[in-house]
Amino acid sequence: MTTSEDRAVSPIGVMKPWLGAEEADAVAQVLASGRTAQGPRVGQFEEAFGSAQEAPYAVAVSSGAAALHLALSVAGVGPQDDVVLPSFCSAATAEAVEQSGARTVFADVEWASGNVSDRTVKEALTPATRAVIIVDHGGMPVDLEPIRELCDQQGVVVIEDACCGVGSTYRGHPVGAGAELTVWSFDAHEVMTTGEGGMLTTRNALWASRARQLRDLPGNGAAHNYRMSDLQAAIGLVQLGRLQEAVAHRREIVASYQTALARIQGVRCIQDPAYGTSNFQSFWLEVLPSFASGRNELLERLARDGITAGAGIPAVHRRPEYLGRDVGEADLSVTERLADKTVILPVYHQLTPGEQSRVLRSVRLAAAGIPVTVRRGRWNGGFRRGEAASA
């Protein structure tokens, strides 16, 4: 007998880019011009993006990881140096440090935000620290000023990884505006995308010039071709033009989530800090001990209902390549708690109220302790029924 729960439903992904006819037209114009590699559109995109982020210099590159690699290079980071960064972040952030030859030193994060603070950075600093990478986790702005004050006193460069943060604000300005170096990603899962691509912004003219040299001359210290194409830049210009609209709508979706989830016992939703606003590139909640089900049971329920959710962000220091290595002495207990107990819910521009209601219904069923029925061999939304989605 077929039940209502077994009837076909459209899968709901956790993230989806917002692209349309304007981007298609912009790409068509570049194709018609016959110049698709790095060209005038890239320069236009750099100027427009730098202006929007209150940064005098912007260097477009092939990815956020490429931007971070260049940032570390122009800051003079290399072997014999330590770089402090959160373990609660993308593995690509730590990989860029590995590429520089420096030692990775992990800092813990604050429970409320999932971000590092001056307190957690101070606990991780070493005499060999050359740079600190702060990450706007899921678009949540880092409290930059106290960290800059701490690091400036010790001659440590602060690099802001704002790969997920475009459209977020800090003390009335775009995130990254106050950092010495800021890196951005325009990957397909970001609020603003060029398909692939990234940007480095800075107030230091010499660093910007050096970054351009390394980007344009791969043999001169960089391991890869880090150039952006005019095709990507054309898309980026369109996306930048409607960034505020995209962020405003995401924040409306998140506000609806927050209102509904406030009535469910045992979950804590990420919230804007007092000093800024998030673009909510990711909207995550923590599953507390008072929740009737565990984190994995919630993920199973969501997957069973055709909803792809993220199992938080894995702690980088737990990855096999870091086990047994000296990665500093900071207590990473908050990082491990958030890695084990958080869930990323679907947020994207095209998410309908009906789809959001489906997500909330699944959370309510899990909160009520209703178990998931596993039917062997059936698939739903890319996950075998009963299996938890992964980040």
C-alpha positions as CSV (number, residue, x, y, z in Angstrom):
1,M,0.0,0.0,0.0
2,T,1.4,3.4,-0.9
3,T,1.4,6.0,1.8
4,S,1.4,9.8,1.4
5,E,5.0,9.7,2.7
6,D,6.0,7.4,-0.2
7,R,4.5,9.6,-3.0
8,A,7.1,11.3,-5.2
9,V,8.1,14.7,-4.0
10,S,10.6,17.2,-5.5
11,P,13.9,17.0,-3.7
12,I,15.1,20.1,-1.9
13,G,18.8,20.8,-2.1
14,V,20.7,22.6,0.6
15,M,22.1,25.3,-1.7
16,K,21.4,26.4,-5.3
17,P,22.8,29.3,-7.4
18,W,20.5,32.1,-8.5
19,L,21.3,32.5,-12.2
20,G,19.1,33.6,-15.1
21,A,18.8,35.4,-18.5
22,E,20.9,38.3,-17.5
23,E,23.9,36.1,-16.9
24,A,23.3,34.2,-20.2
25,D,23.1,37.5,-22.1
26,A,26.4,38.7,-20.5
27,V,28.2,35.5,-21.4
28,A,26.8,35.7,-25.0
29,Q,28.2,39.2,-25.4
30,V,31.7,38.0,-24.3
31,L,31.4,35.1,-26.8
32,A,30.5,37.4,-29.5
33,S,33.5,39.6,-28.8
34,G,35.8,36.7,-29.4
35,R,37.8,37.4,-26.3
36,T,37.0,34.9,-23.6
37,A,40.2,34.7,-21.6
38,Q,41.3,37.3,-19.0
39,G,40.5,40.7,-20.6
40,P,38.5,43.9,-20.1
41,R,35.6,42.3,-18.3
42,V,38.0,41.1,-15.6
43,G,39.3,44.6,-15.0
44,Q,35.7,46.0,-14.9
45,F,34.8,43.3,-12.4
46,E,37.8,44.0,-10.2
47,E,37.0,47.7,-10.1
48,A,33.3,47.2,-9.3
49,F,33.9,44.6,-6.7
50,G,36.7,46.6,-5.0
51,S,34.4,49.6,-4.8
52,A,31.5,47.6,-3.4
53,Q,33.8,46.1,-0.7
54,E,35.5,49.4,0.1
55,A,38.9,48.1,-1.0
56,P,41.2,50.2,-3.1
57,Y,42.7,47.1,-4.8
58,A,41.0,44.0,-6.1
59,V,42.7,41.1,-7.9
60,A,40.4,38.5,-9.6
61,V,41.6,34.9,-9.6
62,S,40.4,31.4,-10.4
63,S,39.1,30.4,-7.0
64,G,38.9,31.4,-3.3
65,A,41.7,28.9,-2.6
66,A,43.9,30.6,-5.2
67,A,43.2,34.0,-3.5
68,L,44.2,32.6,-0.2
69,H,47.4,31.1,-1.6
70,L,48.3,34.4,-3.1
71,A,47.4,36.3,0.1
72,L,49.8,34.1,2.1
73,S,52.5,34.6,-0.5
74,V,52.3,38.4,-0.6
75,A,52.3,38.5,3.2
76,G,55.6,36.7,3.1
77,V,54.4,33.5,4.8
78,G,56.7,30.5,4.3
79,P,58.6,27.7,6.0
80,Q,59.5,28.4,9.6
81,D,56.4,30.4,10.1
82,D,53.2,29.5,11.9
83,V,49.7,30.4,10.7
84,V,46.8,30.4,13.1
85,L,43.3,29.5,11.7
86,P,40.1,27.9,13.0
87,S,39.7,24.2,12.7
88,F,36.0,24.9,12.2
89,C,36.3,25.9,8.5
90,S,36.8,24.5,5.0
91,A,39.7,22.1,4.6
92,A,40.7,24.3,1.6
93,T,41.7,27.0,4.0
94,A,44.1,24.8,5.9
95,E,45.4,23.3,2.6
96,A,46.4,26.8,1.5
97,V,48.6,27.0,4.6
98,E,50.1,23.7,3.8
99,Q,51.0,24.9,0.3
100,S,52.8,27.9,1.8
101,G,55.1,25.6,3.7
102,A,54.1,27.1,7.1
103,R,52.9,25.2,10.1
104,T,49.1,25.0,10.7
105,V,48.1,26.0,14.2
106,F,44.4,25.6,15.0
107,A,42.3,28.0,17.1
108,D,39.0,27.2,18.7
109,V,35.8,29.2,18.0
110,E,33.1,30.9,20.0
111,W,30.0,28.8,20.7
112,A,27.6,31.6,19.7
113,S,29.0,32.5,16.3
114,G,31.2,29.6,15.2
115,N,34.0,32.1,14.6
116,V,37.3,32.8,16.1
117,S,37.6,35.8,18.5
118,D,40.5,37.7,20.0
119,R,40.3,35.3,23.0
120,T,40.6,32.1,20.9
121,V,43.3,33.6,18.6
122,K,45.4,34.7,21.6
123,E,45.3,31.2,23.0
124,A,46.7,29.8,19.8
125,L,49.4,32.4,19.0
126,T,53.0,31.2,19.0
127,P,56.3,33.1,18.8
128,A,56.6,32.0,15.2
129,T,53.1,33.2,14.2
130,R,53.4,35.2,11.0
131,A,49.7,35.4,10.0
132,V,46.2,34.7,11.4
133,I,43.4,33.6,9.1
134,I,40.0,34.5,10.4
135,V,37.0,33.0,8.6
136,D,33.5,34.4,8.3
137,H,31.9,31.0,8.9
138,G,28.8,30.5,6.7
139,G,28.7,34.3,6.1
140,M,28.7,35.2,9.8
141,P,31.0,38.2,10.3
142,V,34.0,37.9,12.5
143,D,34.5,40.5,15.2
144,L,37.6,41.9,13.4
145,E,38.7,44.9,15.4
146,P,39.8,43.2,18.6
147,I,41.7,40.6,16.6
148,R,43.4,43.4,14.5
149,E,44.4,45.2,17.8
150,L,45.9,42.0,19.2
151,C,47.8,41.0,16.1
152,D,49.0,44.5,15.1
153,Q,50.8,44.7,18.5
154,Q,52.8,41.6,17.6
155,G,53.4,42.3,13.9
156,V,51.1,39.5,12.8
157,V,49.2,39.9,9.5
158,V,45.4,39.3,9.6
159,I,43.9,37.7,6.5
160,E,40.2,37.5,6.4
161,D,38.7,34.5,4.7
162,A,35.4,36.0,3.5
163,C,34.9,33.3,0.9
164,C,31.4,32.8,2.2
165,G,30.9,36.4,3.4
166,V,30.1,38.6,0.3
167,G,27.1,40.7,1.3
168,S,27.6,40.4,5.0
169,T,28.4,43.5,7.1
170,Y,30.7,44.4,10.0
171,R,30.0,47.6,12.0
172,G,28.2,49.2,9.1
173,H,30.8,48.3,6.4
174,P,31.2,45.2,4.2
175,V,33.1,42.4,5.9
176,G,36.7,42.4,5.0
177,A,37.0,46.2,4.6
178,G,39.2,46.4,7.7
179,A,41.5,43.4,7.1
180,E,44.9,43.8,5.6
181,L,44.1,41.1,3.1
182,T,40.7,39.6,2.3
183,V,39.9,36.6,0.1
184,W,36.6,35.8,-1.6
185,S,35.0,32.9,-3.4
186,F,32.5,32.9,-6.2
187,D,32.0,29.1,-6.2
188,A,28.6,27.7,-7.2
189,H,27.4,27.4,-3.6
190,E,28.2,31.0,-2.6
191,V,25.6,33.8,-2.4
192,M,27.3,35.4,-5.5
193,T,28.8,33.1,-8.1
194,T,30.8,33.1,-11.3
195,G,30.6,29.3,-11.4
196,E,34.2,29.2,-10.2
197,G,36.4,32.1,-9.3
198,G,37.7,34.3,-6.5
199,M,39.1,37.6,-5.5
200,L,41.8,39.1,-3.3
201,T,41.2,42.6,-1.9
202,T,43.7,44.8,0.0
203,R,44.6,48.4,0.9
204,N,48.3,47.6,0.2
205,A,49.3,48.6,-3.3
206,L,52.5,46.6,-3.2
207,W,50.7,43.5,-2.2
208,A,48.1,44.0,-4.9
209,S,50.9,44.4,-7.5
210,R,52.7,41.3,-6.3
211,A,49.4,39.3,-6.4
212,R,48.9,40.3,-10.0
213,Q,52.4,39.2,-10.9
214,L,51.9,35.8,-9.3
215,R,48.5,35.4,-10.9
216,D,49.7,36.4,-14.4
217,L,53.1,34.7,-14.3
218,P,52.5,31.2,-12.9
219,G,56.2,30.3,-13.1
220,N,57.1,33.3,-10.8
221,G,56.4,31.7,-7.5
222,A,52.9,30.3,-8.0
223,A,52.2,26.7,-8.7
224,H,49.1,27.2,-10.9
225,N,47.4,29.4,-13.5
226,Y,45.2,31.6,-11.2
227,R,43.6,33.9,-13.9
228,M,39.9,34.5,-14.2
229,S,38.2,34.5,-17.6
230,D,36.1,37.3,-19.1
231,L,33.2,34.8,-19.2
232,Q,33.4,34.4,-15.4
233,A,33.8,38.2,-14.9
234,A,30.7,38.9,-17.0
235,I,28.6,36.7,-14.8
236,G,30.2,38.3,-11.7
237,L,29.2,41.8,-12.8
238,V,25.6,40.8,-13.2
239,Q,25.6,38.9,-9.8
240,L,27.2,41.9,-8.1
241,G,24.5,44.2,-9.4
242,R,21.8,42.2,-7.6
243,L,23.8,41.1,-4.5
244,Q,21.8,43.2,-2.1
245,E,18.5,41.8,-3.4
246,A,19.9,38.2,-3.0
247,V,21.0,38.9,0.5
248,A,17.8,40.6,1.5
249,H,15.7,37.6,0.3
250,R,18.0,35.1,2.0
251,R,17.6,37.0,5.3
252,E,13.8,36.9,4.9
253,I,13.9,33.1,4.5
254,V,16.1,32.8,7.5
255,A,13.9,35.1,9.6
256,S,11.0,32.7,8.9
257,Y,13.1,29.7,9.9
258,Q,14.2,31.5,13.2
259,T,10.6,32.3,14.1
260,A,9.4,28.8,13.5
261,L,12.3,27.0,15.1
262,A,12.1,29.2,18.2
263,R,9.0,27.2,19.1
264,I,10.8,23.8,18.9
265,Q,12.5,22.6,22.0
266,G,16.1,21.5,21.7
267,V,17.5,23.5,18.8
268,R,19.6,26.7,18.7
269,C,19.6,28.8,15.6
270,I,22.6,30.9,14.5
271,Q,21.8,34.6,14.9
272,D,23.3,37.9,13.8
273,P,25.8,39.3,16.2
274,A,25.4,42.8,17.7
275,Y,28.3,44.1,15.5
276,G,27.1,43.0,12.1
277,T,24.7,41.2,9.8
278,S,25.1,37.8,8.0
279,N,24.3,37.0,4.4
280,F,23.4,33.6,5.7
281,Q,25.4,31.8,3.0
282,S,24.7,28.9,5.4
283,F,21.9,28.8,8.0
284,W,22.8,26.3,10.7
285,L,21.2,25.1,13.9
286,E,22.7,23.2,16.9
287,V,20.9,20.1,18.1
288,L,20.9,20.4,21.9
289,P,20.6,17.6,24.5
290,S,17.0,18.5,25.1
291,F,16.1,17.6,21.5
292,A,14.1,14.4,21.3
293,S,16.4,12.9,18.6
294,G,20.1,13.2,17.9
295,R,21.8,15.2,15.2
296,N,22.1,12.1,12.9
297,E,18.5,11.2,13.5
298,L,17.5,14.7,12.3
299,L,19.6,14.3,9.2
300,E,18.0,10.9,8.5
301,R,14.5,12.4,8.9
302,L,15.4,15.2,6.5
303,A,16.9,12.8,3.9
304,R,13.9,10.5,4.2
305,D,11.7,13.4,3.3
306,G,13.7,14.3,0.3
307,I,15.6,17.2,1.8
308,T,19.4,17.5,1.5
309,A,20.9,19.0,4.6
310,G,24.5,19.5,5.7
311,A,26.0,17.8,8.7
312,G,27.7,21.0,9.9
313,I,31.4,21.6,9.1
314,P,33.8,18.8,10.0
315,A,36.7,19.8,12.2
316,V,39.8,20.0,10.1
317,H,42.1,18.9,13.0
318,R,40.3,15.5,12.9
319,R,41.2,14.8,9.3
320,P,43.7,11.9,8.9
321,E,46.5,14.1,7.6
322,Y,46.5,16.1,10.8
323,L,46.2,13.3,13.3
324,G,49.4,12.9,15.4
325,R,50.8,16.2,14.1
326,D,51.7,19.3,16.2
327,V,48.9,21.7,15.4
328,G,49.2,23.8,18.5
329,E,47.9,23.4,22.0
330,A,44.6,25.3,22.0
331,D,41.6,23.5,23.5
332,L,39.3,22.8,20.5
333,S,36.3,21.5,22.5
334,V,33.8,24.1,21.1
335,T,34.9,23.3,17.5
336,E,34.3,19.6,18.2
337,R,30.9,20.3,19.7
338,L,29.7,22.3,16.8
339,A,31.1,19.9,14.3
340,D,29.2,17.0,15.9
341,K,25.9,18.8,16.7
342,T,25.1,21.3,13.9
343,V,22.9,20.9,10.8
344,I,22.8,23.2,7.8
345,L,19.3,23.7,6.5
346,P,18.3,24.6,2.9
347,V,18.5,28.3,2.0
348,Y,18.6,29.6,-1.5
349,H,16.8,32.3,-3.5
350,Q,14.3,30.0,-5.2
351,L,13.3,28.2,-2.0
352,T,9.5,28.4,-1.9
353,P,7.4,28.8,1.3
354,G,6.0,25.4,0.6
355,E,9.4,23.9,0.5
356,Q,10.4,25.7,3.6
357,S,7.3,24.3,5.3
358,R,8.4,20.8,4.3
359,V,11.8,21.4,5.9
360,L,10.2,22.6,9.2
361,R,7.8,19.7,9.2
362,S,10.7,17.3,9.1
363,V,12.4,19.1,12.0
364,R,9.2,18.9,14.0
365,L,8.9,15.2,13.4
366,A,12.4,14.6,14.6
367,A,11.8,16.9,17.6
368,A,8.8,14.7,18.4
369,G,11.0,11.7,18.4
370,I,9.2,10.0,15.5
371,P,11.6,7.4,14.1
372,V,12.6,7.2,10.4
373,T,11.4,4.1,8.6
374,V,14.2,2.7,6.5
375,R,13.1,0.9,3.3
376,R,16.1,-1.0,1.9
377,G,17.1,-0.1,-1.7
378,R,14.9,3.0,-2.1
379,W,16.6,6.3,-2.8
380,N,15.5,9.8,-2.2
381,G,17.1,13.1,-3.1
382,G,20.5,11.5,-3.7
383,F,20.6,9.7,-0.4
384,R,19.5,6.1,0.5
385,R,16.5,6.4,2.7
386,G,17.7,6.4,6.3
387,E,21.2,7.6,5.5
388,A,22.3,11.0,6.8
389,A,23.3,13.7,4.4
390,S,26.9,14.9,4.7
391,A,28.3,18.4,4.3
